[in-house]
């Protein structure tokens, strides 16, 4: 089993994104650093637009996430509603 991960700049906006990721991916682990936050998950991680919008209390376009994105690993599958990182077997 391999982990996928995503890392964001650490700020107020990304706090809601991280909370949404943890809600939708209970197996995810968070590593907070002074200027960034990294989220790891075994094999697959899904970021759902609806969950992020709920955490932010406003509409959210998944493309907004890229503003604070530092790096990621895994194969990307992106729609208007979900951003998925996974490892194909």
C-alpha positions in Angstrom: 0.0 0.0 0.0 1.4 3.4 -1.0 0.3 6.8 0.4 -0.9 9.7 -1.7 -0.4 13.2 -0.2 -1.2 16.8 -0.8 0.4 19.8 0.8 -1.0 23.4 1.1 0.2 26.7 2.4 -1.0 27.0 5.9 -3.5 29.8 6.1 -7.1 30.5 7.1 -8.6 29.4 3.7 -6.7 26.1 3.6 -7.9 25.2 7.2 -11.4 24.6 5.7 -9.9 22.5 2.9 -8.0 20.4 5.3 -11.0 19.9 7.6 -13.0 18.8 4.6 -10.4 16.3 3.5 -10.3 14.8 7.0 -14.1 14.6 7.1 -14.2 12.7 3.8 -11.0 10.6 4.4 -11.0 9.4 8.0 -7.9 7.4 7.4 -5.9 10.5 6.4 -3.2 11.9 8.7 -2.2 15.5 9.0 1.4 16.9 9.4 1.3 20.6 10.2 4.5 22.7 9.8 4.9 26.4 10.4 4.2 27.4 6.8 2.4 24.3 5.3 0.1 21.4 6.1 0.5 18.0 4.5 -2.2 15.4 4.4 -1.3 11.7 3.7 -3.8 8.9 3.0 -3.3 5.3 2.1 -3.9 4.6 -1.7 -6.6 7.2 -2.3 -7.8 10.7 -1.2 -10.9 12.5 -2.4 -11.5 16.2 -2.0 -15.2 17.0 -2.5 -16.4 20.5 -3.5 -19.5 20.1 -1.5 -17.7 19.3 1.8 -15.2 22.2 1.3 -18.1 24.6 0.6 -19.8 23.4 3.8 -16.6 23.9 5.8 -16.1 27.4 4.3 -19.7 28.4 4.6 -19.8 29.6 0.9 -19.7 28.2 -2.6 -16.4 26.8 -3.6 -14.8 26.0 -6.9 -12.2 23.2 -6.7 -9.9 25.3 -8.9 -9.5 27.7 -6.0 -7.6 25.0 -4.2 -4.7 25.4 -6.6 -3.9 28.9 -5.3 -2.6 27.4 -2.0 -1.3 24.1 -3.4 2.4 23.4 -2.8 2.7 19.8 -4.0 1.0 16.4 -4.3 1.6 12.8 -5.3 -0.6 10.3 -7.0 -2.6 10.1 -10.1 -5.1 12.9 -10.4 -8.7 12.5 -11.5 -10.5 15.9 -11.4 -14.1 16.8 -12.1 -16.1 19.9 -11.1 -17.2 18.1 -7.9 -14.2 15.9 -6.9 -10.5 16.0 -6.9 -9.1 12.5 -6.4 -5.5 11.3 -5.8 -4.9 7.6 -6.1 -2.4 4.9 -7.1 -3.5 2.7 -9.9 -2.9 -1.0 -9.4 
